[in-house]
Amino acid sequence: MYRGYVKLWRRLLDSPIFTNEALLKIFIYCIFKMHIPPRDETGKFIYESKWLPVITGKSKTEVEIKPGQFLFGRQITAKRLRMNSSSVRNRFKKLENMRIVDIQSYPHYSLITVNDWKDYQGITSEKGQAKDRQRTPKGQAKDTKKNNKNIKNYKKEGDDGENKSEYEKVQTELHKKKKTTPKERHNIIKKKFPELVKRIKKEK
């Protein structure tokens, strides 16, 4: 069955969790198990909570699973992770003490909440990033046109031999790479002639 993907922060390398093999295993298990609502192409949640059936003695009930949550049974988890039951309990308790998870215990199950699940999956910033991705090409194209126009103005003025020489160097550099996008040309100018770019920005 297809279950999709999750994200793991590289910051985890600097966390005390990473130095404890069993604790790291439990933490990653939490990331894999927590409920992450599906989103549409705009980044908006299609739905948030889901309901799962749980056996409570001789009867059944349905439990609401909110984003970042999952159902937890110590014995089942220990078997799945091939760990001792008491070790699983102690590691979850440690994560709770570290305020990474919140544990709500009930007679027949526990409900685990990963407190910063959105941050771990980059969900709080993805909308902004999506907007930036949509806006950036246009903005870069405009900036590039402005910069190119300002650079050309140095040649038209022709009063300053130094500026004219710089302009010619820019054109020579761009000529070497004929098949370039406006963004690439802008980056070439920015990298090769930083002082020229600074002066252009000051004069805007």
C-alpha positions in Angstrom: 0.0 0.0 0.0 1.3 3.4 -0.9 1.8 5.6 2.2 3.7 8.6 0.8 6.7 10.3 2.2 7.7 12.4 5.3 10.4 14.9 5.9 13.3 14.6 8.3 15.2 17.7 9.4 19.0 17.6 9.1 18.8 19.6 12.4 18.1 16.2 14.0 21.9 15.5 13.7 22.4 18.2 16.4 19.7 16.9 18.7 20.3 14.8 21.8 17.8 12.4 20.3 20.3 11.5 17.6 22.9 10.3 20.1 20.4 7.8 21.6 19.7 4.9 19.2 16.5 3.7 20.8 15.1 7.2 21.3 15.9 8.1 17.7 14.0 5.0 16.5 11.0 6.0 18.6 11.1 9.6 17.4 11.2 8.5 13.7 8.4 6.1 14.4 6.3 9.0 15.6 7.0 11.0 12.5 6.0 8.0 10.3 2.9 7.3 12.3 1.5 10.8 12.9 -1.5 11.9 10.8 -0.5 14.4 8.1 -3.7 15.7 6.3 -3.6 15.7 2.5 -3.5 19.1 0.7 -4.6 20.4 -2.6 -2.5 22.1 -5.2 -2.8 25.4 -3.3 -1.4 23.9 -0.1 -4.8 24.0 1.7 -5.8 21.0 3.7 -8.5 18.9 2.0 -9.6 17.6 5.4 -7.9 17.8 8.8 -9.2 15.1 11.2 -9.8 11.5 10.5 -11.7 8.8 12.5 -10.4 5.4 13.3 -12.2 2.4 14.8 -10.8 1.1 18.1 -11.7 -2.0 20.0 -12.6 -1.3 23.6 -13.2 -4.5 25.4 -16.2 -6.2 23.7 -17.3 -3.2 21.8 -15.9 -0.7 19.2 -15.7 3.0 19.2 -14.3 5.6 16.8 -11.5 8.0 17.8 -10.9 11.3 16.2 -7.3 11.6 15.0 -6.2 15.2 14.6 -3.2 16.4 12.5 0.0 15.3 14.2 -1.7 12.6 16.2 -1.7 8.8 16.1 -3.1 5.9 18.1 -0.6 4.1 20.3 -0.6 0.6 21.9 2.6 -0.2 23.8 2.6 -4.0 23.1 1.8 -3.6 19.4 4.5 -0.9 19.0 7.1 -3.0 20.9 6.4 -5.9 18.6 6.6 -3.8 15.5 9.9 -2.1 16.6 11.3 -5.3 18.0 11.9 -3.6 21.3 11.2 -4.4 24.9 7.8 -3.1 26.1 9.2 -1.3 29.1 11.9 0.3 26.8 9.2 1.6 24.5 7.3 3.1 27.4 10.4 4.7 28.9 11.4 6.3 25.5 8.0 7.7 24.9 8.0 9.1 28.5 11.4 10.7 27.7 10.0 12.3 24.5 7.1 13.6 26.6 9.4 15.1 29.2 11.3 16.8 26.3 7.9 18.2 25.2 8.3 16.6 21.8 5.2 14.6 22.2 2.0 14.8 24.4 0.5 11.5 25.6 -3.2 11.1 26.4 -3.8 7.7 28.1 -7.2 5.9 28.0 -8.2 2.5 29.2 -7.7 0.7 25.9 -5.3 3.0 24.0 -3.2 6.1 24.1 -3.3 9.1 21.8 0.1 10.5 20.9 0.4 14.1 19.6 3.7 15.3 18.0 3.7 18.8 19.2 5.6 20.6 16.4 4.5 18.3 13.6 4.0 21.2 11.2 7.5 22.6 11.8 9.0 19.1 11.3 7.2 18.8 7.9 7.8 22.4 6.8 4.0 23.0 6.5 4.0 26.4 8.1 6.4 27.8 5.5 5.4 26.0 2.3 2.6 28.4 1.4 5.0 31.3 1.6 7.6 29.4 -0.4 5.0 28.5 -3.0 4.1 32.2 -3.3 7.8 33.1 -3.6 8.3 30.5 -6.2 5.4 32.0 -8.2 6.5 35.6 -7.7 10.3 35.2 -7.9 10.7 34.5 -11.7 8.7 37.7 -12.6 10.5 39.7 -10.0 13.9 38.5 -11.1 13.0 39.2 -14.8 12.1 42.8 -13.9 15.3 43.2 -11.8 17.4 41.8 -14.6 15.8 44.2 -17.2 16.4 47.1 -14.9 20.0 46.2 -14.2 20.7 45.6 -17.9 19.1 48.9 -18.7 21.2 50.7 -16.1 24.4 49.0 -17.3 23.6 50.1 -20.9 23.2 53.7 -19.6 26.9 53.7 -18.6 27.8 53.1 -22.2 25.4 55.8 -23.5 26.8 58.4 -21.1 30.4 57.5 -22.1 31.8 60.2 -19.7 33.5 57.7 -17.4 36.0 55.5 -19.1 36.1 53.1 -16.2 32.3 52.5 -16.4 32.5 52.0 -20.1 35.2 49.5 -19.7 33.2 47.6 -17.1 30.2 47.6 -19.4 32.3 46.1 -22.2 33.6 43.4 -19.8 30.0 42.5 -18.9 29.0 42.2 -22.5 32.1 40.0 -23.3 31.3 37.7 -20.4 27.6 37.4 -21.5 28.7 36.8 -25.1 30.7 33.7 -24.0 27.4 32.1 -22.7 24.9 32.8 -25.5 22.2 30.4 -24.3 21.4 31.9 -20.9 18.1 32.9 -19.2 17.6 36.4 -17.8 18.1 34.9 -14.3 21.4 33.3 -15.3 22.7 36.5 -16.9 21.8 38.4 -13.8 23.7 36.0 -11.7 26.7 36.2 -14.0 26.7 40.0 -13.7 26.2 39.8 -9.9 29.1 37.3 -9.4 31.6 38.8 -11.9 31.0 42.5 -11.3 29.7 43.0 -7.7 30.9 46.6 -7.4 29.1 47.5 -10.6 25.9 46.0 -9.3 26.2 47.9 -6.0 26.6 51.2 -7.8 23.6 50.5 -10.0 21.5 49.7 -6.9 22.6 53.0 -5.3 21.5 55.0 -8.3 18.0 53.5 -8.5 
